[in-house]
């Protein structure tokens, strides 16, 4: 049996466990039920600061001692939190200056969570002291599997605009730019008389009469991500000092809505990547967005094991309409993360809260108890995970790479761009969804990632780019590249590349756009191959490329909209319009064919993992059927969940999951 870095015997399965919400006589029953459900890992103490340190410098660890001892006796390992996700009321009352401030100068009050300024020396000193105290007390506890620092950094307060942050921002800018002259150049302060003559004139982008300076906004986004990262690193370094060898993580929020942190930078600082993910309950294709988030998280982990730290057993409490998950959906969601590289899936939380802000958020043990759809499904998957534990440490098979860039997302999301309805995330996801429906698994890479080994690389809206040279080398060497509009338009300072769009990519793509022609509200255009376009068109000229499709109507009839350019031994495609639906699917098919990447099944989600068992290479096929009818796939091997030998055809039942160890 294989163990991964957490030392958990098998795939991790469990939840956030908050015993402090319950009388102590419930705890033994919790452990009994955890064993029944197959739980082997729980996160403990994430929001326990007020109980662990009830007053300044006085720690109360007795209750936590008893909890960890009970869990260890039950064979359950612990991802132990440093409890610094939210400071206690006594601390913010004594030091109100540590509370964060909004851009309009309003100071946020205590009463929810994450009420701290990332630049507060008081918060940092107290958080590090608590992390050290916990590490010194529990460094030898046999239940300790990992450290969990903070929680969902930046979820509620991603930017603070107080005077402390202003001072820290100036120091960060000095380190990045060196001199005021360099800063003035980077921010183009000749515009609107913004030239700075002293460092103390430089402020965060607080409330102003109209648009902020784009360079200031972009640098403040970078600073804010770095400032929170420094808090994480301060606690991590203490934990590494006191408990060397115990891995340290924090839970990311890779998904649809959250964009406050540059997770490529964060991923380099954790010992293993973990993520929280929640589906949008009213999205009919929420399983596709789940796949997107899981693939992106795997990219952050760079092929190493990663952990889904939180998802929901059923409804959440914070969406407009909190729809319950359908029967089997909990199971399909868990296996979808597993298929795409996770070596374990945990929930928020173990026992559903009877009070507090998240009392209607589902849990492994619902308000209604164990005789429920949710708990039965929890026990089913917990048992099944033991049958598929050989997947641990295996890698996901993907032949297509997407380039994803949080800093481009920040830059192109600023006000003042040609179309305020453009969304970086929607642009990336529209393409991802087309590949998902083509049955193609993708990897995600940073802008400076290694492109070699992929027959096809997709570059959606990589707005901020200094040079396209790495992409040019990739195409010259035989690669196929698909670039979308709003890529390469500006450098990483936000300065537009002159000479025509798409700027840094212009020569590689063999095109030159002289003017953007975004479409008006409700306006659409049609391509000469029947494709439908919304949101975006541009006045494009061919400069070596060939037109694949042109506009049949709209503001630019006859102008190329999709192009293909042979460059070296490879090909560079350019999508210069807001193509959608069947037209986008048709383009994806053409690009896949050009790259020699075969389509997969379109009526069932299929992902292949590869690894080694007993010294021999093995591949596994994980198939998840989100539809209402059975699906058959050509396959041969052993289906691990049932132990059935498959020869020729594999049936994936409606709403079901299969995990097949394939025959070589």
Secondary structure, DSSP 8 states (H G I E B T S, - for coil): ----TT--SSSEEEEEE-GGGS-GGGHHHHHHHHHHHT--EEEE-TT-HHHH-SBTTB---HHHHHHHHHHHHTT-EEEEE-S-SS--HHHHHHTGGGS-B-TTS-B--SSSS----TT-HHHHHHHHHHHHHHHHHHTT-TTEEEEE-SSSTTSS-S---SHHHHHHHHHHHHHHH-SHHHHHHHHTTTGGG---SSGGG-------SS---HHHHHHHHHHHHHHHHHHHHHHHHHHHHHSTTSEEE-EE--SSS--SS-HHHHHTTSSS-EEE----TT-TTHHHHHHHHHHHHHHHHTTS-EEEEE--SS--SSSSS-----TTHHHHHHHHHHHTTEEEEEES-SB--SSSTTTTS--SBBTTBSSSHHHHHHHHHHHHHHHTGGGTT-EE---EEEE--HHHHHHHTSTTSS-TT--HHHHHHHHHHHHHHTT--EEEE-TTS--TT-SEEEE----B-S--HHHHHHHHTT-EEEEESSSSSB-TTS-B-SSSBTGGGHHHHTEEEEEE----TT-EEEBTTS-EEES--EEEEESS-EEEEEBSSGGGTT-EEEEEEEETTEEEEEE-S-EEHHHHHHHHHHHHHHHT-----SSSEEEEEEEEETTEEEEEEEEE--SSS-EEEEEEEEETTTTEEEEEEEEE-TT-EEEEEE--
